[in-house]
Amino acid sequence: MKVLVTGATGYLGSNLVRRLLADGHEIAAFKRRESSLARVADIVSAIDWYYTDDDLTAPFKRHDGFDT
């Protein structure tokens, strides 16, 4: 399943993306440029990141839709 997540660098979001990745899902996520990646440092390369101050349609252009 392809999942687009907001808040992936926060406490709840980081636990959510960690579980989704463990279950084999493909993750794309929005983040603020100033957000710390400390909570997801070990999985940062497994997530397709997009900045909230860039083109918000970018993940939809790059991926062929999202399931959630």
Secondary structure by P-SEA (a helix, b strand, c coil): cbbbbcccccaaaaaaaaaaaaabbbbbbcccccccccccccccccccccccccccaaaaaacccccc
